[in-house]
């Protein structure tokens, strides 16, 4: 099975927001009075109910499925990648979910942290996969020994949510420490299949399936699979690591394609990789640049490995996803940390070192509460009051000059300064 040259919708392969149920390029949900049936997949930015792709979905009557199990919404976190089926209201910013399905990309052992910078950005090697973390990656440690991503150690177990190219590279939207006895699992495309040795690779990890209790009968290179184990990895960083699989399952019908119905308008968020003059990978799918029918002013030459983009288009009569628009996702450019001096319905002002900075909060802002012993999962701008201590990451809108918050985190008050007694000078 080779890399695909067209987009097809897959519930856990890309971030998808269905703009409208009608065909062609009809209007979205911003006008009219009725709700539009939709399927949306993306990164959770907040709760109250669940915010994904700029839409707040009511989840009171929705089923919640996390990694194959029915679990409460409280088990989800900001940065998780989820699929929501339901409807979007005419305002385009609110909706109702019927079901919420979430799954991580990887859970396993940290093998190398040498490429992680002091600011918490760079790459990790987890289970032979290269995990890229940036300022927009949400990290949740155990709250005792691991407070930041820089506190991770080799052999720690982490769960990774994000976007994968299927070949060993994942752009992490959330990294969370887990208990060492949790199940270890990895998803990706089979490569270097050696049926005689009963091994194959996912990224740089060698999988030995000789003792696996379950293996697909049609195992082949390019097949999208999930591999699980209950045994520690063997090997080392020099010679490579080996995973003794307990189970190998076909994932998402064995491919990372994006499927859809004719006329369906789709918005997809994901990661660019392996850019050449004529092609690039988008969430592991090969895109031929010549096949794009762009009607915007996006500079295709600006594509870079690791870039986050959003593409919009429609499904044609052949089942192909015809891309009409590409937009680069805005990443964090700056941050401010200090005391809130003013709050409005859409903005807050933060005082740091005598300077005030005003930022705009929207549905795409990641909302995280770390204040007190029982922080609120349903934290929102309405919970912020003057005097709160916050950290805000933001970028500057090039057209308006407005500071747009990518993340708002409320913390405990800044620790009081400790004033040491001063000894009397000797006479």
C-alpha positions in Angstrom: 0.0 0.0 0.0 1.5 3.3 -1.0 1.0 6.8 0.3 -2.3 8.3 -1.0 -2.4 11.1 -3.6 -5.9 12.4 -2.7 -7.6 13.4 0.6 -10.3 11.3 2.1 -12.0 11.8 5.5 -10.9 9.6 8.4 -12.3 10.3 11.8 -9.0 10.0 13.7 -6.5 10.9 10.9 -7.0 14.7 10.5 -8.9 17.6 12.1 -12.1 18.0 10.1 -14.8 20.5 10.4 -17.8 20.0 8.0 -18.9 23.5 6.9 -22.2 22.5 5.4 -24.3 19.5 4.4 -25.1 20.8 1.0 -23.1 20.4 -2.2 -20.8 22.7 -4.1 -19.5 25.8 -2.3 -22.6 26.9 -0.6 -22.6 29.1 2.5 -21.5 27.9 5.9 -23.3 28.2 9.2 -22.8 32.0 9.7 -26.3 32.8 8.2 -29.8 31.4 8.4 -31.7 30.2 11.4 -31.3 26.4 11.4 -28.5 24.2 12.7 -26.3 22.3 10.2 -25.4 18.6 10.7 -21.6 18.4 11.0 -18.6 16.2 11.8 -15.7 18.1 13.4 -12.3 16.7 14.4 -9.7 18.8 16.1 -7.8 19.9 19.2 -9.8 20.7 22.3 -9.1 24.3 23.4 -11.5 24.5 26.3 -14.5 23.1 28.1 -18.0 24.2 29.0 -19.0 22.0 27.1 -16.2 21.3 24.5 -14.5 23.8 22.2 -13.1 22.4 19.0 -12.2 24.3 15.8 -13.6 27.5 17.2 -17.1 26.0 18.0 -18.5 25.4 21.5 -20.4 22.1 21.4 -23.0 21.3 24.0 -22.3 17.8 25.3 -25.0 17.2 28.0 -26.6 14.4 25.9 -23.5 13.2 24.0 -21.8 9.9 24.4 -18.1 10.2 25.3 -15.6 7.6 24.1 -11.9 7.9 25.0 -9.5 5.4 23.5 -12.2 2.8 22.9 -13.9 3.1 26.4 -17.0 5.0 27.5 -15.6 7.5 30.0 -16.7 10.9 31.5 -15.8 14.2 29.9 -13.7 14.9 33.0 -11.1 12.5 31.6 -10.4 14.8 28.7 -7.9 17.6 28.6 -7.0 20.7 26.6 -4.9 19.6 23.7 -6.6 16.2 23.2 -7.6 15.5 19.6 -11.3 14.4 19.3 -14.1 13.8 16.8 -17.5 15.4 17.3 -20.6 14.3 15.5 -23.6 16.6 15.9 -24.7 20.0 14.5 -23.5 23.6 14.3 -25.9 26.5 14.9 -26.4 29.4 12.5 -24.0 31.6 14.4 -21.1 29.2 13.4 -19.6 29.3 17.0 -22.0 27.1 18.9 -23.4 23.6 18.4 -24.7 20.4 19.9 -22.7 17.1 20.0 -24.3 13.7 19.7 -21.0 11.8 20.1 -17.4 12.6 21.1 -14.7 10.2 20.2 -11.1 10.8 21.3 -7.9 8.9 20.8 -4.2 9.5 21.4 -1.5 8.9 18.8 0.9 7.1 21.1 1.5 5.9 24.6 4.9 4.7 25.6 8.4 5.1 26.9 10.5 8.2 26.5 13.8 7.0 25.0 15.7 10.3 24.4 15.3 13.9 25.6 18.7 15.3 24.4 17.0 17.4 21.7 14.7 19.2 24.1 15.6 22.9 24.6 15.5 24.8 27.8 12.2 26.5 26.8 10.5 23.1 26.5 10.5 23.1 22.7 12.3 20.7 20.3 11.9 16.9 19.9 11.5 13.8 22.1 12.1 10.2 21.1 9.1 8.3 22.3 8.9 4.6 21.2 11.2 5.3 18.3 9.0 8.2 17.1 10.1 11.8 16.8 7.8 13.9 18.8 7.9 17.6 18.0 6.9 19.9 20.9 6.5 23.7 20.6 5.1 26.6 22.6 1.6 25.5 21.6 2.0 21.9 23.0 0.0 21.4 26.3 1.9 19.5 28.9 0.5 17.8 32.0 2.9 16.3 34.5 2.3 14.3 37.6 2.3 17.4 39.7 5.1 16.2 42.0 8.3 15.3 40.3 7.4 16.3 36.7 6.1 19.8 36.6 7.3 20.8 33.2 8.3 18.9 30.0 11.9 19.5 30.9 11.5 17.4 34.0 10.9 14.3 31.9 13.4 11.4 32.2 14.3 8.5 30.0 11.9 5.6 30.6 9.1 7.9 31.8 5.7 6.8 30.2 3.8 9.5 28.3 0.7 9.8 26.2 0.9 11.9 23.1 -2.0 13.5 21.3 -1.4 15.3 18.0 -0.9 14.9 14.3 1.1 12.1 12.8 2.6 11.4 9.3 2.4 7.7 10.0 6.1 7.3 9.4 7.6 8.1 12.7 6.9 11.9 13.1 4.2 13.4 15.4 3.5 17.0 16.1 2.3 16.9 19.7 -0.7 19.0 20.8 -0.7 17.4 24.3 1.9 15.5 26.2 0.8 13.8 29.5 2.7 11.6 31.9 1.1 8.3 32.7 1.6 5.4 35.2 4.4 3.0 34.2 2.1 0.0 34.2 -0.4 1.6 31.7 -0.7 -0.2 28.3 1.9 0.8 25.8 0.6 1.3 22.3 1.7 2.9 19.0 0.1 3.7 15.7 1.7 4.0 12.3 2.3 2.7 8.8 4.0 -0.7 8.5 7.4 -0.6 6.9 10.4 -3.0 6.4 8.0 -5.9 6.8 10.0 -9.2 7.2 7.5 -12.0 7.3 10.2 -14.7 7.9 11.5 -12.9 11.0 7.9 -11.7 11.9 9.1 -8.1 12.3 8.3 -4.7 10.8 9.0 -1.1 11.7 7.0 1.9 12.7 9.3 4.9 12.4 12.6 3.8 14.0 11.0 1.2 16.3 11.3 -2.4 15.3 8.2 -4.4 16.1 8.5 -8.2 16.8 5.1 -9.8 16.4 6.2 -13.4 16.7 4.4 -13.8 20.0 1.4 -11.6 19.3 -2.0 -13.0 20.2 -3.6 -11.1 17.3 -2.1 -10.2 13.9 -3.9 -9.1 10.7 -3.9 -11.8 8.0 -3.2 -9.2 5.4 -0.2 -7.6 7.0 1.8 -5.5 4.4 4.0 -2.5 4.1 1.9 0.7 4.2 -0.9 -0.8 6.3 -2.0 1.6 9.1 -2.0 -0.4 12.3 -2.0 0.0 16.1 0.4 -2.2 18.1 0.1 -2.9 21.8 2.5 -4.5 24.3 2.6 -5.3 28.0 6.4 -5.9 28.0 9.2 -3.4 28.3 11.2 -2.5 25.2 14.5 -4.1 24.6 17.6 -2.8 22.9 19.3 0.6 23.2 19.7 4.0 21.5 22.7 2.9 19.5 21.4 -0.4 18.0 17.7 0.5 18.1 14.8 -0.5 20.3 12.5 -3.5 19.9 8.9 -3.8 20.9 7.5 -7.3 21.5 3.9 -6.9 20.3 1.1 -8.6 22.2 -1.5 -7.4 19.6 -1.4 -5.9 16.1 -4.7 -4.4 14.9 -5.7 -2.7 11.6 -6.5 1.0 12.4 -8.9 3.1 10.4 -9.5 0.5 7.7 -5.8 0.2 7.2 -5.1 3.6 5.8 -4.9 7.3 6.8 -7.2 8.5 3.9 -9.9 11.1 4.3 -13.2 9.8 3.1 -16.4 11.8 2.4 -19.6 12.0 0.4 -19.9 13.9 -2.9 -20.5 17.6 -2.4 -19.3 17.5 1.2 -17.4 20.7 2.2 -14.6 19.9 4.6 -12.1 21.9 6.6 -9.0 19.9 7.7 -6.3 20.9 10.1 -3.0 19.1 10.2 0.8 18.9 9.8 2.9 19.4 6.7 6.0 17.2 6.2 8.4 16.0 3.5 8.0 19.1 1.3 9.4 19.0 -2.2 9.0 21.2 -5.2 6.0 19.1 -6.4 4.6 17.3 -3.4 4.2 17.4 0.4 2.7 15.1 3.1 -0.4 16.3 5.0 -1.1 14.1 8.0 0.8 11.3 6.2 -1.1 11.7 2.9 0.8 12.6 -0.3 -0.4 15.8 -1.9 0.5 16.7 -5.5 0.8 20.4 -5.6 -0.2 20.5 -9.3 -3.6 19.0 -8.3 -4.5 21.9 -6.0 -7.2 24.3 -7.2 -6.4 27.2 -4.9 -8.5 30.3 -5.2 -6.7 32.3 -2.5 -3.4 34.0 -2.2 -1.6 31.4 -0.2 2.1 31.2 -1.1 2.6 27.5 -1.7 6.4 28.0 -1.6 6.0 29.0 2.1 5.2 25.4 3.1 7.8 24.0 5.5 8.2 20.7 7.3 6.4 20.8 10.7 4.1 23.7 9.6 0.5 23.5 10.8 -2.1 24.4 8.1 -5.8 24.3 7.6 -7.1 23.3 4.2 -10.7 23.8 2.9 -12.4 22.2 -0.1 -15.0 19.7 -1.2 -15.5 16.0 -2.1 -16.0 15.6 -5.9 -17.8 12.9 -7.8 -14.7 10.6 -7.7 -14.5 10.8 -4.0 -11.4 13.1 -4.1 -11.0 16.0 -1.8 -10.5 19.0 -4.0 -8.5 21.6 -2.0 -9.6 25.2 -2.6 -7.9 27.1 0.3 -4.9 26.7 2.5 -4.2 28.8 5.6 -1.3 28.7 7.9 -2.2 28.1 11.5 -1.0 30.9 13.8 1.5 29.8 16.4 2.5 31.5 19.6 5.0 34.4 19.1 5.2 36.0 22.5 4.0 35.6 26.1 3.1 37.8 29.1 2.9 36.7 32.7 1.6 38.8 35.5 -1.5 40.3 37.3 -4.8 40.9 35.6 -5.7 44.6 35.8 -8.8 44.6 33.6 -11.3 42.1 32.1 -13.9 42.6 29.4 -16.2 40.1 27.6 -13.5 39.4 25.1 -10.2 40.8 26.4 -8.0 40.9 29.5 -5.1 43.2 30.4 -2.0 41.9 32.1 0.5 43.9 34.1 4.1 42.6 33.9 7.1 44.6 35.1 5.2 47.9 35.0 3.9 47.3 31.4 0.3 46.5 30.5 -0.6 44.1 27.6 -4.1 43.6 26.4 -5.0 40.3 24.6 -8.1 39.1 22.9 -9.6 35.7 24.0 -11.6 33.7 21.5 -12.9 30.1 21.0 -9.5 29.0 19.7 -7.7 30.1 22.8 -6.5 27.2 24.9 -8.1 27.7 28.4 -6.2 26.1 31.3 -6.7 26.6 35.0 -3.9 25.7 37.5 -5.1 27.8 40.4 -5.6 26.1 43.8 -5.8 22.5 44.8 -9.0 21.9 42.6 -8.6 23.8 39.4 -11.7 24.1 37.2 -11.9 22.1 34.0 -14.6 24.4 32.8 -12.4 27.5 33.1 -13.3 30.4 30.9 -12.7 34.1 30.6 -15.7 34.8 32.8 -13.9 33.2 35.7 -11.0 35.6 35.5 -11.1 38.6 37.9 -8.8 41.5 38.5 -5.8 40.5 40.6 -5.6 36.9 39.2 -2.1 35.8 38.2 -2.0 34.5 34.6 0.3 33.4 31.8 -0.8 34.3 28.3 0.7 33.1 25.0 -0.3 35.2 22.0 0.5 36.2 18.4 0.0 39.6 16.8 -2.6 39.9 14.0 -0.6 41.5 11.2 -3.6 43.4 9.8 -5.1 44.8 13.0 -2.1 44.8 15.3 -4.3 43.0 17.9 -2.8 40.5 20.3 -4.7 37.2 19.9 -4.3 34.8 22.8 -3.3 31.2 21.8 -3.4 30.1 25.5 -4.6 31.5 28.8 -3.4 29.8 32.0 -4.5 31.0 35.4 -2.0 30.1 38.2 -1.7 30.6 41.9 -0.7 34.0 42.9 2.9 34.9 42.4 4.9 33.8 45.4 5.6 36.5 47.9 9.2 37.7 48.1 11.1 36.4 51.0 12.8 39.3 52.8 15.9 38.2 54.8 16.9 40.1 58.0 19.7 42.5 57.6 22.5 42.3 60.2 23.6 45.5 61.9 26.9 46.7 60.5 29.9 46.0 62.6 31.3 49.1 64.4 
